[in-house]
Amino acid sequence: MRKAMSLILGILFLVSMAALIYSEGQGKMTLKAGDEVYACNCGESCPCQMMARQPGNCTCGQAMAKAKVKSVGEGTAVLEIGGKEQTFKTVGKYMCGCGPACKCGAISQSPGKCPCGKDMVEVK
């Protein structure tokens, strides 16, 4: 009985730690110079500021363009899209709602659809 209780407590601890690690990364995109991502190509005035690891459409409905990370700052990344540089936030107000196994890695400043077709969910 004592071994079973220890095993259960150990499993609960591991599940709790995994949930904590997952929740810390929610809504954030970790980038480094040279990385390639897909980003909204509507320009500086577009409110969605969407970035994703997979191709698809932005939350504003336009097709995302392949972009290269030029530099990364505190909460921002400068991306080169079609020969022009644009600054994006690396912390989104919304993220892809497809769960922990999500390969999209999408973040946005506006609600809408993720490249995988799921709804973006508000980051809490």
N, C-alpha and C positions, 0 to 999 in steps of 0.2 A: 504494500500500500504506500509506503514511504517513497519507494522508487517511482511509482506511478505519479504521485503528487509532484515530485521533483521534475519529472519529465514534462508534465503539464505546465508547471511554472516556467520551465526553460523555454518551451514552445511559445507560451504567451509573451515572454520577454522578447524573443526573436521577432515575433509578429509585430510587437509594439515598436521595436527599433526600426524595422523595415518600413512601417507606416510613417514614422517620424522622418526618416531619410527621404522617402518619397514626397512628403508634404513640403519639405524645405525647398525642393526643386520646382514646385508648381508655379507656373506663370513666369518662369525665368528661362532665358535661353543663354546658355554658356557658349561663348564664341571666342575664337582667337584669330589673329590676323592670318589671312590665307584661307580660312574656311570658306566653303561655298554653301549658300542657302538660297531659298526662294523668298522673294520679297515683293511687296506691293510696288508697282511701277507707276503709280498715279502722280507722283511728285510730292514735294514738301507740304502742299496744302491738304493732302488726303488725310482724313482723321483716323483711318484704320491702322496704319503703320504695322501691317501684318508681316510676319516672317514665319517660315516653316522649313522643315527638313525635307519635305516632299513637295513636288510640283502640284499646282491646282489653282483655284481662284481665290482671290482675296475676299474678305468679308464685305468689301464694297462691290464685289461682283466682277472685277477685272481679273484677267489672267496674271498670275505672279510671274516675275522674271527671275532668271538665275542671277545671283549676285555674289560678289566676292567681298569678304570682310577685309577692309583696309586697315582699320585700327579699332581698338576697344577701349572705352573709357568707363567711368563710374556710371553704370546703368544705361550706357549707350554704346552703339557700334556704328562706325562709318562704313557704309556699303557702297561699292561701285556697281551701278546698274546701268548698262548701256552706255558706258563711258562717262557717266556723271556720278558724282558722290552725293550721298544722302545719309543723314543721321537718323537712326532708328532707336527706339527705346528697347532695351533688352529685358525689361520686366513688363509683362502684359497685364492689362485689366481683365483680359479674357484668355482662355487657353482651350485647346482641343479637348472635347469631352469624351474621348474614346478610352480613357482609363489608363492604368499603370503600364500596360503593354503597348501604349501608343507609340507609333513610329513617326508620326507627323511632326511632333515637337512644335506645333503651331502656337504662336502667341499673337494677340491683337489688342488694339486699344478700343475696338468696337465689337459689338456682338455680331454674329452671323454664322456662316458655315465654315467648317474646317476643310482642308483639301481632301480628307477622307470621306466627307459628306456628313459627318456628325456635327451637331450644334456645338458652337463655342460656349463654354461655361464661364461664369464670372469667377475670378480668382478671389478666394477668401482668405 
